[in-house]
Amino acid sequence: MMYPAKRIAMTALALSLGAGLSACGTLNEGPQNMTLYSVHQPVVERQNFALDLAANGAGLSVPEQARLADWFETLDLGYGDRVAIDDPMASRAVTEDVAAVASRFGILLSEGAPITEGYVNPGNVRVVVTRSSAHVPGCPDWRDQYGFNQGNQTSPGYGCAVNSNMAAMIADPEHLLNGASGTGNTVVQTSNRAIGAYRDAEPTGAGGTTLPEVTGGGGE
């Protein structure tokens, strides 16, 4: 026969074990990652800004060029932004004027303007600035904050720190999608050109090294 006190103690122990096991089961809810790859990857989002300007066969007038420059300055145009022209007439003069204003901010024109709302009215040209941003959704993920892993799977928050830092620090988020395209010139080619110029140059001491003549001074 079991004493009441002992029965109460064993009941309390069983309840505590059951509660502990049920709590452990909740730590691994949701999809489990059994690989060494992070499910938290940077996502690149694009946002378009558009400005319609009056244009003619001669390009943009000086006031319209000033409007465009002020708009670029308001947007804080910089590296990573893309500037394109939606011009139904495909005027070369307009393209040159917009390119000249964009060059003040260190930006080259991109080919092919993205689709924007509405139509470009006759006599107007639309300048579109595309700005990309990167972030990692779902981070931080603290579902395993207690460090209990039943299935030996990768932590739910694995990759959040590295990928979030990379998304925050990259200068041009588009490079996360397509990488950076080079000009064809490499550092080795540039250095070899400098070395070749040095080797081909006539030595400065070909005619004999002479000391420069010193004139004046406080000597005798």
C-alpha positions as MATLAB code, in Angstrom:
seq = 'MMYPAKRIAMTALALSLGAGLSACGTLNEGPQNMTLYSVHQPVVERQNFALDLAANGAGLSVPEQARLADWFETLDLGYGDRVAIDDPMASRAVTEDVAAVASRFGILLSEGAPITEGYVNPGNVRVVVTRSSAHVPGCPDWRDQYGFNQGNQTSPGYGCAVNSNMAAMIADPEHLLNGASGTGNTVVQTSNRAIGAYRDAEPTGAGGTTLPEVTGGGGE';
ca = [
       0.000    0.000    0.000;
       1.392    3.397   -1.052;
       1.320    6.167    1.507;
      -0.611    9.328    0.515;
       2.479   11.534    0.756;
       4.482    9.254   -1.537;
       1.589    9.028   -4.026;
       1.341   12.840   -4.120;
       5.106   13.150   -4.719;
       5.072   10.650   -7.620;
       2.053   12.394   -9.174;
       3.797   15.751   -8.988;
       6.946   14.220  -10.553;
       4.938   12.734  -13.450;
       3.189   16.041  -14.085;
       6.486   17.943  -14.104;
       8.067   15.468  -16.537;
       5.052   15.667  -18.820;
       5.157   19.456  -18.794;
       8.860   19.433  -19.524;
       8.488   17.093  -22.493;
       5.592   19.102  -23.890;
       7.673   22.271  -23.597;
      10.577   20.609  -25.431;
       8.247   19.683  -28.256;
       7.312   23.316  -28.796;
      10.920   24.383  -29.277;
      11.148   22.650  -32.654;
       7.825   23.613  -34.172;
       7.759   24.705  -37.792;
       9.845   23.494  -40.753;
      13.131   21.820  -39.861;
      16.295   22.461  -41.831;
      18.401   19.307  -42.000;
      21.003   20.835  -44.367;
      23.939   23.175  -43.804;
      22.351   25.924  -45.914;
      20.600   28.927  -44.439;
      16.904   29.364  -45.196;
      17.275   33.073  -44.454;
      18.537   34.628  -47.686;
      18.689   38.308  -48.731;
      15.708   39.571  -50.696;
      16.209   42.449  -53.139;
      13.363   44.909  -53.637;
      13.158   47.626  -56.283;
      11.397   50.960  -56.035;
      10.829   53.281  -58.999;
      10.628   57.081  -58.897;
       9.443   58.970  -61.968;
       9.533   62.603  -63.084;
       7.960   63.972  -66.270;
       9.771   66.841  -67.980;
       8.855   69.033  -70.909;
      11.065   68.308  -73.901;
      11.393   69.239  -77.559;
      13.647   68.460  -80.494;
      16.415   70.560  -78.980;
      16.383   68.600  -75.725;
      15.596   69.914  -72.252;
      15.410   73.600  -71.521;
      17.621   75.092  -68.836;
      14.754   75.355  -66.283;
      13.831   71.698  -66.910;
      17.444   70.649  -66.450;
      17.455   72.548  -63.154;
      14.249   70.729  -62.111;
      15.883   67.416  -62.905;
      19.016   68.278  -60.926;
      16.940   69.373  -57.923;
      14.949   66.143  -58.104;
      18.132   64.050  -58.179;
      19.438   65.972  -55.191;
      16.181   65.443  -53.276;
      16.399   61.702  -53.947;
      20.033   61.761  -52.796;
      20.995   60.034  -56.041;
      24.120   57.932  -55.675;
      25.924   54.702  -56.386;
      23.582   51.779  -56.959;
      20.744   53.903  -58.346;
      19.793   53.457  -61.986;
      18.553   56.271  -64.214;
      16.625   55.526  -67.408;
      14.588   57.558  -69.893;
      11.115   56.766  -71.181;
      10.991   58.928  -74.305;
       8.458   58.047  -77.010;
      10.420   60.159  -79.520;
      13.791   58.641  -78.555;
      15.412   62.073  -78.902;
      19.190   62.008  -78.856;
      19.303   65.591  -77.562;
      17.099   64.698  -74.579;
      19.242   61.679  -73.788;
      22.406   63.803  -73.838;
      20.863   66.447  -71.556;
      19.649   63.880  -68.994;
      22.985   62.076  -69.128;
      24.809   65.350  -68.493;
      22.737   66.067  -65.384;
      23.066   62.494  -64.094;
      26.839   62.600  -64.596;
      27.088   65.335  -61.962;
      25.987   62.702  -59.451;
      28.343   60.046  -60.831;
      25.567   58.057  -62.545;
      25.475   56.711  -66.096;
      22.215   56.169  -67.957;
      20.801   52.650  -68.079;
      19.208   51.134  -71.140;
      15.501   50.348  -71.035;
      13.221   52.176  -68.620;
      11.020   50.061  -66.311;
       7.255   50.142  -66.753;
       5.618   52.871  -64.685;
       2.036   54.002  -64.086;
       0.265   56.155  -66.649;
       1.378   57.410  -70.034;
       3.997   59.885  -71.124;
       2.075   62.826  -72.558;
       3.121   64.208  -75.959;
       5.908   66.742  -75.614;
       7.120   65.188  -72.364;
       9.819   62.754  -71.385;
       9.859   60.599  -68.251;
      13.000   60.071  -66.209;
      12.864   56.970  -63.992;
      15.156   56.309  -61.052;
      15.247   52.708  -59.861;
      16.532   52.142  -56.335;
      17.176   48.682  -54.910;
      17.332   47.630  -51.274;
      18.190   44.318  -49.639;
      17.039   42.760  -46.398;
      16.628   39.301  -44.877;
      13.009   38.580  -43.898;
      12.286   36.569  -40.781;
      15.436   37.615  -38.935;
      16.299   37.437  -36.128;
      14.786   34.020  -35.454;
      14.932   33.069  -31.768;
      12.761   29.933  -31.859;
      15.628   27.866  -30.434;
      16.760   30.440  -27.893;
      17.032   27.717  -25.242;
      19.520   25.748  -27.339;
      17.568   22.465  -27.208;
      17.759   20.557  -30.503;
      16.032   17.191  -30.665;
      16.601   16.323  -34.330;
      20.161   17.629  -34.784;
      18.844   20.033  -37.433;
      20.323   23.414  -38.319;
      19.272   26.202  -36.000;
      16.260   28.206  -37.280;
      18.272   31.416  -36.958;
      21.290   30.058  -38.805;
      22.575   32.577  -41.358;
      20.653   35.561  -40.011;
      23.704   37.440  -38.758;
      25.950   36.898  -41.786;
      23.303   37.441  -44.458;
      21.734   40.436  -42.706;
      25.129   42.115  -42.406;
      25.898   41.401  -46.053;
      22.544   42.828  -47.159;
      23.123   45.941  -45.058;
      26.710   46.587  -46.198;
      26.555   45.856  -49.930;
      26.803   49.090  -51.918;
      24.689   47.908  -54.860;
      22.010   45.363  -53.869;
      21.639   44.346  -57.525;
      25.018   42.628  -57.232;
      23.335   40.050  -54.998;
      21.299   38.979  -58.032;
      23.617   39.319  -61.015;
      27.047   40.100  -59.627;
      29.210   42.977  -60.823;
      30.175   43.217  -64.481;
      33.757   44.215  -65.205;
      35.229   46.381  -67.941;
      37.589   43.675  -69.191;
      40.640   45.296  -67.625;
      42.142   43.492  -64.675;
      44.540   44.631  -62.005;
      47.222   42.419  -63.566;
      46.827   44.079  -66.967;
      47.032   47.537  -65.436;
      50.125   46.713  -63.401;
      51.816   45.053  -66.386;
      51.243   48.205  -68.445;
      52.998   50.301  -65.802;
      55.864   47.806  -65.526;
      56.235   47.727  -69.325;
      56.373   51.518  -69.502;
      59.060   51.545  -66.800;
      61.159   48.928  -68.587;
      60.862   50.574  -72.003;
      61.830   53.997  -70.735;
      65.414   55.135  -71.268;
      67.437   54.881  -68.043;
      68.005   58.225  -66.405;
      71.697   57.449  -65.977;
      72.377   56.590  -69.600;
      74.681   59.564  -69.968;
      76.315   59.157  -66.613;
      75.008   60.223  -63.286;
      75.933   63.744  -62.336;
      75.247   65.665  -59.198;
      73.273   68.870  -59.595;
      75.286   72.021  -59.262;
      74.582   73.865  -56.055;
      74.777   77.635  -56.237;
      74.664   80.139  -53.430;
      74.810   79.325  -49.775;
      76.597   80.614  -46.740;
      79.976   79.007  -47.436;
      83.287   80.665  -47.950;
];
